[in-house]
Amino acid sequence: MRLAAGRGHLLAVGNARDIADTMQQWFEGGAADGFNVMAPVMPADLQSFVDEVMPLLERSDVFGAGRTLRQRYGLPRL
């Protein structure tokens, strides 16, 4: 069932800290440069992710809060 739920993608399961840690490990290990969140129950699970996981990712600088894609890639402003 877990394999089917993942649809070939990383399936992070656990509490907010577990999920944030998994995402951070993948990001820092070079396995991912971004994530698409596929919440199983909308909108409740997506709201939980935003409320509980995102603050942890912002504190660890994985999310890159306040930076634009242009800034992240060091591109000049036109």
PyMOL Python script that loads the backbone (N, CA, C, O; Angstrom):
from pymol import cmd

cmd.read_pdbstr("""\
ATOM      1  N   MET A   1       0.826  -1.186   0.000  1.00  0.00           N
ATOM      2  CA  MET A   1       0.000   0.000   0.000  1.00  0.00           C
ATOM      3  C   MET A   1       0.878   1.260   0.000  1.00  0.00           C
ATOM      4  O   MET A   1       0.552   2.247  -0.660  1.00  0.00           O
ATOM      5  N   ARG A   2       1.988   1.219   0.741  1.00  0.00           N
ATOM      6  CA  ARG A   2       2.875   2.389   0.760  1.00  0.00           C
ATOM      7  C   ARG A   2       3.463   2.639  -0.620  1.00  0.00           C
ATOM      8  O   ARG A   2       3.583   3.787  -1.048  1.00  0.00           O
ATOM      9  N   LEU A   3       3.825   1.584  -1.309  1.00  0.00           N
ATOM     10  CA  LEU A   3       4.390   1.736  -2.638  1.00  0.00           C
ATOM     11  C   LEU A   3       3.364   2.350  -3.595  1.00  0.00           C
ATOM     12  O   LEU A   3       3.691   3.238  -4.382  1.00  0.00           O
ATOM     13  N   ALA A   4       2.139   1.874  -3.519  1.00  0.00           N
ATOM     14  CA  ALA A   4       1.083   2.403  -4.380  1.00  0.00           C
ATOM     15  C   ALA A   4       0.823   3.873  -4.067  1.00  0.00           C
ATOM     16  O   ALA A   4       0.576   4.664  -4.978  1.00  0.00           O
ATOM     17  N   ALA A   5       0.875   4.244  -2.799  1.00  0.00           N
ATOM     18  CA  ALA A   5       0.614   5.630  -2.401  1.00  0.00           C
ATOM     19  C   ALA A   5       1.709   6.563  -2.891  1.00  0.00           C
ATOM     20  O   ALA A   5       1.445   7.730  -3.177  1.00  0.00           O
ATOM     21  N   GLY A   6       2.930   6.066  -2.990  1.00  0.00           N
ATOM     22  CA  GLY A   6       4.045   6.909  -3.409  1.00  0.00           C
ATOM     23  C   GLY A   6       4.055   7.213  -4.894  1.00  0.00           C
ATOM     24  O   GLY A   6       4.660   8.197  -5.319  1.00  0.00           O
ATOM     25  N   ARG A   7       3.395   6.385  -5.688  1.00  0.00           N
ATOM     26  CA  ARG A   7       3.343   6.575  -7.139  1.00  0.00           C
ATOM     27  C   ARG A   7       4.732   6.793  -7.741  1.00  0.00           C
ATOM     28  O   ARG A   7       4.885   7.567  -8.686  1.00  0.00           O
ATOM     29  N   GLY A   8       5.735   6.117  -7.198  1.00  0.00           N
ATOM     30  CA  GLY A   8       7.083   6.245  -7.727  1.00  0.00           C
ATOM     31  C   GLY A   8       7.859   7.407  -7.162  1.00  0.00           C
ATOM     32  O   GLY A   8       8.985   7.661  -7.591  1.00  0.00           O
ATOM     33  N   HIS A   9       7.293   8.117  -6.213  1.00  0.00           N
ATOM     34  CA  HIS A   9       7.940   9.272  -5.605  1.00  0.00           C
ATOM     35  C   HIS A   9       8.306   8.957  -4.157  1.00  0.00           C
ATOM     36  O   HIS A   9       7.845   7.969  -3.585  1.00  0.00           O
ATOM     37  N   LEU A  10       9.143   9.814  -3.576  1.00  0.00           N
ATOM     38  CA  LEU A  10       9.467   9.681  -2.157  1.00  0.00           C
ATOM     39  C   LEU A  10       8.182   9.775  -1.347  1.00  0.00           C
ATOM     40  O   LEU A  10       7.382  10.688  -1.548  1.00  0.00           O
ATOM     41  N   LEU A  11       7.988   8.846  -0.448  1.00  0.00           N
ATOM     42  CA  LEU A  11       6.836   8.870   0.445  1.00  0.00           C
ATOM     43  C   LEU A  11       7.358   9.091   1.854  1.00  0.00           C
ATOM     44  O   LEU A  11       7.876   8.170   2.484  1.00  0.00           O
ATOM     45  N   ALA A  12       7.220  10.309   2.342  1.00  0.00           N
ATOM     46  CA  ALA A  12       7.675  10.643   3.694  1.00  0.00           C
ATOM     47  C   ALA A  12       6.507  10.463   4.644  1.00  0.00           C
ATOM     48  O   ALA A  12       5.443  11.051   4.450  1.00  0.00           O
ATOM     49  N   VAL A  13       6.705   9.649   5.673  1.00  0.00           N
ATOM     50  CA  VAL A  13       5.655   9.337   6.633  1.00  0.00           C
ATOM     51  C   VAL A  13       6.165   9.637   8.028  1.00  0.00           C
ATOM     52  O   VAL A  13       7.314   9.333   8.347  1.00  0.00           O
ATOM     53  N   GLY A  14       5.328  10.228   8.858  1.00  0.00           N
ATOM     54  CA  GLY A  14       5.689  10.485  10.245  1.00  0.00           C
ATOM     55  C   GLY A  14       5.146  11.812  10.711  1.00  0.00           C
ATOM     56  O   GLY A  14       4.248  12.388  10.096  1.00  0.00           O
ATOM     57  N   ASN A  15       5.704  12.290  11.809  1.00  0.00           N
ATOM     58  CA  ASN A  15       5.278  13.594  12.307  1.00  0.00           C
ATOM     59  C   ASN A  15       6.009  14.692  11.539  1.00  0.00           C
ATOM     60  O   ASN A  15       6.827  14.413  10.663  1.00  0.00           O
ATOM     61  N   ALA A  16       5.707  15.934  11.877  1.00  0.00           N
ATOM     62  CA  ALA A  16       6.278  17.064  11.145  1.00  0.00           C
ATOM     63  C   ALA A  16       7.802  17.034  11.154  1.00  0.00           C
ATOM     64  O   ALA A  16       8.425  17.301  10.127  1.00  0.00           O
ATOM     65  N   ARG A  17       8.414  16.716  12.293  1.00  0.00           N
ATOM     66  CA  ARG A  17       9.872  16.669  12.401  1.00  0.00           C
ATOM     67  C   ARG A  17      10.431  15.576  11.504  1.00  0.00           C
ATOM     68  O   ARG A  17      11.437  15.792  10.828  1.00  0.00           O
ATOM     69  N   ASP A  18       9.799  14.402  11.484  1.00  0.00           N
ATOM     70  CA  ASP A  18      10.256  13.298  10.631  1.00  0.00           C
ATOM     71  C   ASP A  18      10.250  13.702   9.162  1.00  0.00           C
ATOM     72  O   ASP A  18      11.209  13.443   8.435  1.00  0.00           O
ATOM     73  N   ILE A  19       9.174  14.332   8.735  1.00  0.00           N
ATOM     74  CA  ILE A  19       9.047  14.716   7.327  1.00  0.00           C
ATOM     75  C   ILE A  19      10.050  15.806   6.973  1.00  0.00           C
ATOM     76  O   ILE A  19      10.695  15.739   5.926  1.00  0.00           O
ATOM     77  N   ALA A  20      10.187  16.809   7.839  1.00  0.00           N
ATOM     78  CA  ALA A  20      11.160  17.882   7.590  1.00  0.00           C
ATOM     79  C   ALA A  20      12.580  17.316   7.546  1.00  0.00           C
ATOM     80  O   ALA A  20      13.377  17.720   6.700  1.00  0.00           O
ATOM     81  N   ASP A  21      12.902  16.393   8.440  1.00  0.00           N
ATOM     82  CA  ASP A  21      14.234  15.786   8.458  1.00  0.00           C
ATOM     83  C   ASP A  21      14.504  15.003   7.174  1.00  0.00           C
ATOM     84  O   ASP A  21      15.598  15.077   6.617  1.00  0.00           O
ATOM     85  N   THR A  22      13.508  14.255   6.708  1.00  0.00           N
ATOM     86  CA  THR A  22      13.658  13.490   5.470  1.00  0.00           C
ATOM     87  C   THR A  22      13.901  14.427   4.294  1.00  0.00           C
ATOM     88  O   THR A  22      14.786  14.185   3.473  1.00  0.00           O
ATOM     89  N   MET A  23      13.126  15.482   4.214  1.00  0.00           N
ATOM     90  CA  MET A  23      13.281  16.439   3.124  1.00  0.00           C
ATOM     91  C   MET A  23      14.649  17.118   3.190  1.00  0.00           C
ATOM     92  O   MET A  23      15.289  17.330   2.160  1.00  0.00           O
ATOM     93  N   GLN A  24      15.094  17.455   4.391  1.00  0.00           N
ATOM     94  CA  GLN A  24      16.394  18.096   4.555  1.00  0.00           C
ATOM     95  C   GLN A  24      17.520  17.152   4.141  1.00  0.00           C
ATOM     96  O   GLN A  24      18.467  17.577   3.479  1.00  0.00           O
ATOM     97  N   GLN A  25      17.430  15.881   4.521  1.00  0.00           N
ATOM     98  CA  GLN A  25      18.451  14.902   4.136  1.00  0.00           C
ATOM     99  C   GLN A  25      18.535  14.756   2.623  1.00  0.00           C
ATOM    100  O   GLN A  25      19.630  14.719   2.063  1.00  0.00           O
ATOM    101  N   TRP A  26      17.406  14.673   1.969  1.00  0.00           N
ATOM    102  CA  TRP A  26      17.394  14.558   0.509  1.00  0.00           C
ATOM    103  C   TRP A  26      17.983  15.807  -0.127  1.00  0.00           C
ATOM    104  O   TRP A  26      18.790  15.713  -1.052  1.00  0.00           O
ATOM    105  N   PHE A  27      17.588  16.968   0.361  1.00  0.00           N
ATOM    106  CA  PHE A  27      18.057  18.234  -0.196  1.00  0.00           C
ATOM    107  C   PHE A  27      19.564  18.386  -0.016  1.00  0.00           C
ATOM    108  O   PHE A  27      20.282  18.668  -0.975  1.00  0.00           O
ATOM    109  N   GLU A  28      20.041  18.198   1.211  1.00  0.00           N
ATOM    110  CA  GLU A  28      21.467  18.372   1.506  1.00  0.00           C
ATOM    111  C   GLU A  28      22.320  17.282   0.861  1.00  0.00           C
ATOM    112  O   GLU A  28      23.497  17.505   0.580  1.00  0.00           O
ATOM    113  N   GLY A  29      21.742  16.118   0.626  1.00  0.00           N
ATOM    114  CA  GLY A  29      22.472  15.030  -0.018  1.00  0.00           C
ATOM    115  C   GLY A  29      22.509  15.151  -1.535  1.00  0.00           C
ATOM    116  O   GLY A  29      23.126  14.331  -2.213  1.00  0.00           O
ATOM    117  N   GLY A  30      21.846  16.179  -2.068  1.00  0.00           N
ATOM    118  CA  GLY A  30      21.843  16.376  -3.510  1.00  0.00           C
ATOM    119  C   GLY A  30      20.850  15.490  -4.253  1.00  0.00           C
ATOM    120  O   GLY A  30      20.859  15.440  -5.483  1.00  0.00           O
ATOM    121  N   ALA A  31      20.003  14.798  -3.518  1.00  0.00           N
ATOM    122  CA  ALA A  31      19.023  13.920  -4.160  1.00  0.00           C
ATOM    123  C   ALA A  31      17.824  14.690  -4.690  1.00  0.00           C
ATOM    124  O   ALA A  31      17.064  14.169  -5.506  1.00  0.00           O
ATOM    125  N   ALA A  32      17.648  15.937  -4.228  1.00  0.00           N
ATOM    126  CA  ALA A  32      16.513  16.753  -4.675  1.00  0.00           C
ATOM    127  C   ALA A  32      16.900  18.218  -4.606  1.00  0.00           C
ATOM    128  O   ALA A  32      17.629  18.639  -3.708  1.00  0.00           O
ATOM    129  N   ASP A  33      16.404  18.990  -5.562  1.00  0.00           N
ATOM    130  CA  ASP A  33      16.617  20.435  -5.491  1.00  0.00           C
ATOM    131  C   ASP A  33      15.295  21.154  -5.268  1.00  0.00           C
ATOM    132  O   ASP A  33      15.236  22.384  -5.260  1.00  0.00           O
ATOM    133  N   GLY A  34      14.241  20.375  -5.086  1.00  0.00           N
ATOM    134  CA  GLY A  34      12.922  20.921  -4.794  1.00  0.00           C
ATOM    135  C   GLY A  34      11.955  19.772  -4.570  1.00  0.00           C
ATOM    136  O   GLY A  34      12.288  18.611  -4.808  1.00  0.00           O
ATOM    137  N   PHE A  35      10.771  20.099  -4.116  1.00  0.00           N
ATOM    138  CA  PHE A  35       9.777  19.073  -3.795  1.00  0.00           C
ATOM    139  C   PHE A  35       8.408  19.491  -4.286  1.00  0.00           C
ATOM    140  O   PHE A  35       8.061  20.672  -4.258  1.00  0.00           O
ATOM    141  N   ASN A  36       7.634  18.523  -4.733  1.00  0.00           N
ATOM    142  CA  ASN A  36       6.207  18.706  -5.010  1.00  0.00           C
ATOM    143  C   ASN A  36       5.468  17.976  -3.908  1.00  0.00           C
ATOM    144  O   ASN A  36       5.629  16.768  -3.738  1.00  0.00           O
ATOM    145  N   VAL A  37       4.668  18.698  -3.169  1.00  0.00           N
ATOM    146  CA  VAL A  37       3.931  18.097  -2.061  1.00  0.00           C
ATOM    147  C   VAL A  37       2.603  17.581  -2.599  1.00  0.00           C
ATOM    148  O   VAL A  37       1.814  18.333  -3.171  1.00  0.00           O
ATOM    149  N   MET A  38       2.370  16.290  -2.407  1.00  0.00           N
ATOM    150  CA  MET A  38       1.129  15.664  -2.839  1.00  0.00           C
ATOM    151  C   MET A  38       0.394  15.177  -1.589  1.00  0.00           C
ATOM    152  O   MET A  38       0.543  14.026  -1.181  1.00  0.00           O
ATOM    153  N   ALA A  39      -0.389  16.054  -0.995  1.00  0.00           N
ATOM    154  CA  ALA A  39      -1.115  15.726   0.234  1.00  0.00           C
ATOM    155  C   ALA A  39      -2.251  14.752  -0.083  1.00  0.00           C
ATOM    156  O   ALA A  39      -3.013  14.974  -1.024  1.00  0.00           O
ATOM    157  N   PRO A  40      -2.365  13.680   0.694  1.00  0.00           N
ATOM    158  CA  PRO A  40      -3.408  12.686   0.397  1.00  0.00           C
ATOM    159  C   PRO A  40      -4.825  13.190   0.644  1.00  0.00           C
ATOM    160  O   PRO A  40      -5.747  12.793  -0.069  1.00  0.00           O
ATOM    161  N   VAL A  41      -5.015  14.046   1.627  1.00  0.00           N
ATOM    162  CA  VAL A  41      -6.348  14.579   1.918  1.00  0.00           C
ATOM    163  C   VAL A  41      -6.281  16.092   1.804  1.00  0.00           C
ATOM    164  O   VAL A  41      -5.566  16.752   2.557  1.00  0.00           O
ATOM    165  N   MET A  42      -7.024  16.628   0.865  1.00  0.00           N
ATOM    166  CA  MET A  42      -7.025  18.076   0.635  1.00  0.00           C
ATOM    167  C   MET A  42      -8.279  18.691   1.218  1.00  0.00           C
ATOM    168  O   MET A  42      -9.333  18.059   1.145  1.00  0.00           O
ATOM    169  N   PRO A  43      -8.236  19.854   1.779  1.00  0.00           N
ATOM    170  CA  PRO A  43      -7.059  20.678   2.003  1.00  0.00           C
ATOM    171  C   PRO A  43      -6.405  20.454   3.361  1.00  0.00           C
ATOM    172  O   PRO A  43      -5.391  21.086   3.657  1.00  0.00           O
ATOM    173  N   ALA A  44      -6.953  19.578   4.190  1.00  0.00           N
ATOM    174  CA  ALA A  44      -6.489  19.422   5.568  1.00  0.00           C
ATOM    175  C   ALA A  44      -5.015  19.041   5.670  1.00  0.00           C
ATOM    176  O   ALA A  44      -4.277  19.649   6.446  1.00  0.00           O
ATOM    177  N   ASP A  45      -4.572  18.043   4.898  1.00  0.00           N
ATOM    178  CA  ASP A  45      -3.173  17.610   4.999  1.00  0.00           C
ATOM    179  C   ASP A  45      -2.212  18.657   4.454  1.00  0.00           C
ATOM    180  O   ASP A  45      -1.107  18.816   4.973  1.00  0.00           O
ATOM    181  N   LEU A  46      -2.620  19.364   3.422  1.00  0.00           N
ATOM    182  CA  LEU A  46      -1.775  20.432   2.901  1.00  0.00           C
ATOM    183  C   LEU A  46      -1.647  21.551   3.937  1.00  0.00           C
ATOM    184  O   LEU A  46      -0.565  22.109   4.118  1.00  0.00           O
ATOM    185  N   GLN A  47      -2.745  21.877   4.614  1.00  0.00           N
ATOM    186  CA  GLN A  47      -2.698  22.909   5.650  1.00  0.00           C
ATOM    187  C   GLN A  47      -1.805  22.466   6.806  1.00  0.00           C
ATOM    188  O   GLN A  47      -1.064  23.280   7.356  1.00  0.00           O
ATOM    189  N   SER A  48      -1.864  21.206   7.175  1.00  0.00           N
ATOM    190  CA  SER A  48      -0.986  20.682   8.228  1.00  0.00           C
ATOM    191  C   SER A  48       0.472  20.792   7.818  1.00  0.00           C
ATOM    192  O   SER A  48       1.327  21.145   8.631  1.00  0.00           O
ATOM    193  N   PHE A  49       0.759  20.488   6.550  1.00  0.00           N
ATOM    194  CA  PHE A  49       2.130  20.609   6.052  1.00  0.00           C
ATOM    195  C   PHE A  49       2.611  22.049   6.166  1.00  0.00           C
ATOM    196  O   PHE A  49       3.719  22.301   6.641  1.00  0.00           O
ATOM    197  N   VAL A  50       1.785  22.990   5.732  1.00  0.00           N
ATOM    198  CA  VAL A  50       2.151  24.410   5.778  1.00  0.00           C
ATOM    199  C   VAL A  50       2.341  24.875   7.220  1.00  0.00           C
ATOM    200  O   VAL A  50       3.293  25.597   7.519  1.00  0.00           O
ATOM    201  N   ASP A  51       1.456  24.472   8.099  1.00  0.00           N
ATOM    202  CA  ASP A  51       1.504  24.922   9.490  1.00  0.00           C
ATOM    203  C   ASP A  51       2.601  24.267  10.316  1.00  0.00           C
ATOM    204  O   ASP A  51       3.169  24.902  11.204  1.00  0.00           O
ATOM    205  N   GLU A  52       2.906  22.999  10.034  1.00  0.00           N
ATOM    206  CA  GLU A  52       3.810  22.246  10.897  1.00  0.00           C
ATOM    207  C   GLU A  52       5.178  21.960  10.286  1.00  0.00           C
ATOM    208  O   GLU A  52       6.189  22.058  10.982  1.00  0.00           O
ATOM    209  N   VAL A  53       5.235  21.609   9.001  1.00  0.00           N
ATOM    210  CA  VAL A  53       6.501  21.233   8.378  1.00  0.00           C
ATOM    211  C   VAL A  53       7.248  22.452   7.846  1.00  0.00           C
ATOM    212  O   VAL A  53       8.458  22.573   8.039  1.00  0.00           O
ATOM    213  N   MET A  54       6.539  23.346   7.184  1.00  0.00           N
ATOM    214  CA  MET A  54       7.192  24.517   6.586  1.00  0.00           C
ATOM    215  C   MET A  54       7.997  25.341   7.585  1.00  0.00           C
ATOM    216  O   MET A  54       9.117  25.739   7.263  1.00  0.00           O
ATOM    217  N   PRO A  55       7.475  25.618   8.795  1.00  0.00           N
ATOM    218  CA  PRO A  55       8.301  26.381   9.744  1.00  0.00           C
ATOM    219  C   PRO A  55       9.627  25.682  10.080  1.00  0.00           C
ATOM    220  O   PRO A  55      10.649  26.342  10.267  1.00  0.00           O
ATOM    221  N   LEU A  56       9.604  24.359  10.154  1.00  0.00           N
ATOM    222  CA  LEU A  56      10.836  23.617  10.428  1.00  0.00           C
ATOM    223  C   LEU A  56      11.811  23.729   9.260  1.00  0.00           C
ATOM    224  O   LEU A  56      13.015  23.873   9.471  1.00  0.00           O
ATOM    225  N   LEU A  57      11.304  23.666   8.036  1.00  0.00           N
ATOM    226  CA  LEU A  57      12.158  23.793   6.861  1.00  0.00           C
ATOM    227  C   LEU A  57      12.706  25.208   6.728  1.00  0.00           C
ATOM    228  O   LEU A  57      13.848  25.400   6.312  1.00  0.00           O
ATOM    229  N   GLU A  58      11.891  26.195   7.081  1.00  0.00           N
ATOM    230  CA  GLU A  58      12.360  27.584   7.030  1.00  0.00           C
ATOM    231  C   GLU A  58      13.490  27.813   8.027  1.00  0.00           C
ATOM    232  O   GLU A  58      14.465  28.495   7.712  1.00  0.00           O
ATOM    233  N   ARG A  59      13.367  27.255   9.215  1.00  0.00           N
ATOM    234  CA  ARG A  59      14.412  27.421  10.241  1.00  0.00           C
ATOM    235  C   ARG A  59      15.712  26.728   9.835  1.00  0.00           C
ATOM    236  O   ARG A  59      16.795  27.180  10.206  1.00  0.00           O
ATOM    237  N   SER A  60      15.613  25.646   9.084  1.00  0.00           N
ATOM    238  CA  SER A  60      16.824  24.927   8.667  1.00  0.00           C
ATOM    239  C   SER A  60      17.368  25.466   7.351  1.00  0.00           C
ATOM    240  O   SER A  60      18.384  24.970   6.862  1.00  0.00           O
ATOM    241  N   ASP A  61      16.726  26.459   6.771  1.00  0.00           N
ATOM    242  CA  ASP A  61      17.117  27.108   5.517  1.00  0.00           C
ATOM    243  C   ASP A  61      16.996  26.187   4.307  1.00  0.00           C
ATOM    244  O   ASP A  61      17.568  26.478   3.257  1.00  0.00           O
ATOM    245  N   VAL A  62      16.272  25.094   4.433  1.00  0.00           N
ATOM    246  CA  VAL A  62      16.017  24.240   3.278  1.00  0.00           C
ATOM    247  C   VAL A  62      15.022  24.926   2.354  1.00  0.00           C
ATOM    248  O   VAL A  62      15.169  24.884   1.132  1.00  0.00           O
ATOM    249  N   PHE A  63      14.022  25.550   2.932  1.00  0.00           N
ATOM    250  CA  PHE A  63      12.982  26.193   2.140  1.00  0.00           C
ATOM    251  C   PHE A  63      13.483  27.447   1.453  1.00  0.00           C
ATOM    252  O   PHE A  63      13.018  27.767   0.359  1.00  0.00           O
ATOM    253  N   GLY A  64      14.413  28.165   2.055  1.00  0.00           N
ATOM    254  CA  GLY A  64      14.927  29.382   1.433  1.00  0.00           C
ATOM    255  C   GLY A  64      13.942  30.529   1.500  1.00  0.00           C
ATOM    256  O   GLY A  64      13.759  31.254   0.522  1.00  0.00           O
ATOM    257  N   ALA A  65      13.312  30.696   2.640  1.00  0.00           N
ATOM    258  CA  ALA A  65      12.288  31.741   2.810  1.00  0.00           C
ATOM    259  C   ALA A  65      12.843  33.111   2.441  1.00  0.00           C
ATOM    260  O   ALA A  65      13.958  33.475   2.816  1.00  0.00           O
ATOM    261  N   GLY A  66      12.043  33.851   1.702  1.00  0.00           N
ATOM    262  CA  GLY A  66      12.402  35.217   1.362  1.00  0.00           C
ATOM    263  C   GLY A  66      13.297  35.357   0.151  1.00  0.00           C
ATOM    264  O   GLY A  66      13.653  36.473  -0.227  1.00  0.00           O
ATOM    265  N   ARG A  67      13.671  34.240  -0.470  1.00  0.00           N
ATOM    266  CA  ARG A  67      14.527  34.312  -1.655  1.00  0.00           C
ATOM    267  C   ARG A  67      13.726  33.948  -2.886  1.00  0.00           C
ATOM    268  O   ARG A  67      12.911  33.025  -2.868  1.00  0.00           O
ATOM    269  N   THR A  68      13.967  34.679  -3.942  1.00  0.00           N
ATOM    270  CA  THR A  68      13.318  34.360  -5.206  1.00  0.00           C
ATOM    271  C   THR A  68      14.169  33.341  -5.958  1.00  0.00           C
ATOM    272  O   THR A  68      15.334  33.122  -5.626  1.00  0.00           O
ATOM    273  N   LEU A  69      13.577  32.728  -6.965  1.00  0.00           N
ATOM    274  CA  LEU A  69      14.327  31.782  -7.789  1.00  0.00           C
ATOM    275  C   LEU A  69      15.510  32.490  -8.429  1.00  0.00           C
ATOM    276  O   LEU A  69      16.598  31.922  -8.517  1.00  0.00           O
ATOM    277  N   ARG A  70      15.309  33.716  -8.875  1.00  0.00           N
ATOM    278  CA  ARG A  70      16.390  34.513  -9.479  1.00  0.00           C
ATOM    279  C   ARG A  70      17.539  34.679  -8.480  1.00  0.00           C
ATOM    280  O   ARG A  70      18.702  34.519  -8.853  1.00  0.00           O
ATOM    281  N   GLN A  71      17.236  34.993  -7.230  1.00  0.00           N
ATOM    282  CA  GLN A  71      18.268  35.171  -6.210  1.00  0.00           C
ATOM    283  C   GLN A  71      18.984  33.856  -5.917  1.00  0.00           C
ATOM    284  O   GLN A  71      20.202  33.837  -5.742  1.00  0.00           O
ATOM    285  N   ARG A  72      18.237  32.763  -5.865  1.00  0.00           N
ATOM    286  CA  ARG A  72      18.845  31.466  -5.566  1.00  0.00           C
ATOM    287  C   ARG A  72      19.867  31.063  -6.619  1.00  0.00           C
ATOM    288  O   ARG A  72      20.877  30.436  -6.298  1.00  0.00           O
ATOM    289  N   TYR A  73      19.612  31.417  -7.870  1.00  0.00           N
ATOM    290  CA  TYR A  73      20.536  31.067  -8.956  1.00  0.00           C
ATOM    291  C   TYR A  73      21.537  32.164  -9.261  1.00  0.00           C
ATOM    292  O   TYR A  73      22.340  32.020 -10.183  1.00  0.00           O
ATOM    293  N   GLY A  74      21.509  33.264  -8.508  1.00  0.00           N
ATOM    294  CA  GLY A  74      22.456  34.334  -8.696  1.00  0.00           C
ATOM    295  C   GLY A  74      22.310  35.054 -10.024  1.00  0.00           C
ATOM    296  O   GLY A  74      23.289  35.555 -10.575  1.00  0.00           O
ATOM    297  N   LEU A  75      21.107  35.105 -10.529  1.00  0.00           N
ATOM    298  CA  LEU A  75      20.874  35.767 -11.811  1.00  0.00           C
ATOM    299  C   LEU A  75      20.700  37.270 -11.624  1.00  0.00           C
ATOM    300  O   LEU A  75      20.119  37.710 -10.632  1.00  0.00           O
ATOM    301  N   PRO A  76      21.198  38.053 -12.567  1.00  0.00           N
ATOM    302  CA  PRO A  76      21.064  39.513 -12.429  1.00  0.00           C
ATOM    303  C   PRO A  76      19.616  39.944 -12.632  1.00  0.00           C
ATOM    304  O   PRO A  76      18.847  39.300 -13.346  1.00  0.00           O
ATOM    305  N   ARG A  77      19.277  41.026 -11.997  1.00  0.00           N
ATOM    306  CA  ARG A  77      17.952  41.602 -12.184  1.00  0.00           C
ATOM    307  C   ARG A  77      17.949  42.413 -13.472  1.00  0.00           C
ATOM    308  O   ARG A  77      18.840  43.238 -13.677  1.00  0.00           O
ATOM    309  N   LEU A  78      17.002  42.205 -14.315  1.00  0.00           N
ATOM    310  CA  LEU A  78      16.944  42.877 -15.614  1.00  0.00           C
ATOM    311  C   LEU A  78      16.232  44.212 -15.511  1.00  0.00           C
ATOM    312  O   LEU A  78      16.092  44.916 -16.511  1.00  0.00           O
TER     313      LEU A  78
END
""", "prot")
cmd.dss("prot")
cmd.show_as("cartoon", "prot")
cmd.util.cbc("prot")
cmd.orient("prot")
